[in-house]
Amino acid sequence: MEVSESVFGELDGMVIKSYAVKTKSGMEFTCIDYGCIITNILMPDKTGIKESVVLGFDTLEEYERNSHYFGSIIGRVSGRIEKAEFTLDGNTYKLAKNENGNHLHGGPNGFHRAVWDSSLENSLDEAHITFTYTSPDGEEGFPGELKIEVTYTVNESNELIISYRGVSNKTTLVNLTNHSYFNLSGNLKRDILSHELILKSDRFLVLDSSFIPTGRVEFVENTAFDFRESKKLGMGIDSSEQQIELVGGGYDHPFLLNINNQEEICLFDRESGRKLEMETDQPCVVIYSGNSLQGDIDIRGKKAQKHLGVCLETQIPPNMISNPSFATAKLAANEIYESRTKYAFKVMQDK
């Protein structure tokens, strides 16, 4: 295993570090300590050609200009909080508004915009890149000083494990995720409509017109949301179901997972032969099919386009702050927040 550290850029007088890990079996992984952004993951296809399988940029300036959260850690709370406010233990907190009067992905200066402290440790078959950040009491409106640690572990099995840990001195909300966009075709040769997904989920959450979960649960059977058996993303996206059309033609929905830590999420591209298997201890995954990936954005030589990548955001169901039917983002003072998701990159075996 080869590991290295370099300078990616400079922001407000602070040096932004980049970390690179290369496994003997062909995976290359890079990340930076601005937003804990995963800048690139390279994987071989079925013929051995190594190409990028995530959306990202090569310069800090591009990440600063871009608003799509490529590869970043999202917090304090991922997803949308209705009307940018919540009540906790009898106190009402007003949050930063950054999407139609709502609070999205931690606010305009959420964790994706923070410069984290970082360190690298490695052994013969594993590398650990650890990021730490202290979010001050009141940042973006959230109560409590929150100390967060995120670790990216890359091993010789071509696995990426993201571990999250946090503690606050006041009761607050925490719901972290990673916002990488995956495209297994390699170097963005095709969109993700022909990618196939298997998801061990019987239920999804219905969204309102602001894309916020209402708390209503629907079963996936006989809908475009049924991925219990392999199905192309495009088959669902092409449907005329109201929830698909609501979000601009695609998915931006929380799926409730039936099981945990048992390869409950699988994405693959038959043409390239690349496969991503995921497992998590979180109760939910938000599938976002890149419905808003448009505009004058150049992504390593490829113009942004709708459905160019798909996000698989493992987390607590968004906007569920006090709903007793769901796990909530409430974190009591001095309680430990922990979460873990594993991404295993593989090559499909011909049958």
GIUR-V690850 format. One line per field, one symbol per residue. ss: DSSP state (2 for helix, 1 for strand, 0 for the rest). phi: phi as a letter, one per 20 degrees, with the letter a starting at -180 (. if undefined). Layout:
ss->???
phi->???
This chain:
ss->011111111110011111111100000111110100011111110000011101000002222220000000110010011222111100111100001001110000002220101111110001111111111000222000011111111110001111111111000110101100110000000000000111100011111000001111111000000000001122222000022222000001111100000000111110000111111100011111000000000110011000000111111000000000000001100001111111111110000
phi->.dcbcbeercclndfeedccccefeoecccbceemlfeeacdbfefdnfebfcceacdcfgfffffddmgmeedafcenddfllbbdclndddedfdbblnddclnnfdfffdeeefbbccbcfcbccdddcbdefgnfloefneddccccdddcfelddddddbbbcecfbdbbebddfedbefnllfcfdfefdcdcebebcefdefemdgenfdcffgmcfeedfdgbfgffffffdfgfffgennqdbcedeefbclblfccdbcffeneccdcbbeeebceecemfdfboecddlndfgbgmfbcecefafgfmeecfffcfdefcfgmfeecbbcdddecdfefd
